[in-house]
Amino acid sequence: MNESHYRNLSAGFFLIGLGALFLLRLGIWPWILAVIGLAGLPMAMATKRGWLGYQGAFWMIGLAVLFWSGHFWPGILILVGLSVLLGGMSWGSRSAQKDQAEPSKEAGEPFDVDEPLFEDPAQEQERRAGGDTRPL
């Protein structure tokens, strides 16, 4: 799927969520925040920013619940704390996966001399247009 497909998914989720708000007669505020957060997930996944999409949805849904409940001040502390904990667990697990995926380098060889240090955006577009989805 290309980026426009994911935009369409996001728009579809937004419209479905908006329709559900009207159908369930929940009112627009504050639940529109949750709808926006959930609608942003497909695009975040498409751009390989999955954690940022989950974090955004978490915050938008959390803020919707806090505004709805009226317990904004103590609730925002809990929301921030949960966000920090989830972020720490996510980054910790990602760095562990990265360590397992990459073989350790010998001392004195900080990088592989055969790998390019930077990607050329034009070459990347050509390669992806040809159907190759492997990283450089």
Residue, then its C-alpha position, 0 to 999 in steps of 0.5 A: m500500500n502506498e501513502s495515499h491508501y493509508r490517508n484514505l484509511s485514516a479518513g475512513f476511520f475519522l468518518i466512522g468515528l464521527g458517525a459513531l459519535f452522532l449515532l451514540r449521541l455522546g456529543i462531539w466534545p471531548w470524544i472528537l479527541a479520541v476519534i482524531g487519535l485513532a484516525g491518525l494510527p494508519m498514517a503513523m504505521a505507513t510512515k514507520r512511526g508506529w510508536l508515535g502513532y500509538q503515543g498520539a492516540f494514547w494522549m488523545i484518548g486519555l485527554a478525552v477521558l480526562f475532559w469527560s470525567g472532570h478530573f483533569w488535574p490529578g488525571i494529567l499526572i497519571l497520563v504523563g506517568l503512564s506515557v513515560l512508562l510506556g515510552g521507556m518500555s517501548w524504547g528499551s525493548r526496541s534497543a534490545q531488539k536492535d542489539q540482537a539484530e545487529p552483530s557486534k562490531e570489532a573494536g576500531e571498526p565503528f562502521d562497515v566501510d562497504e555500507p553507505l553512510f547516508e542514503d541518496p533520496a533519488q536512488e531510494q525513490e527509484r528503488r522503491a518505484g521498482g517494487d524493492t522495499r528492502p532497506l539500503 
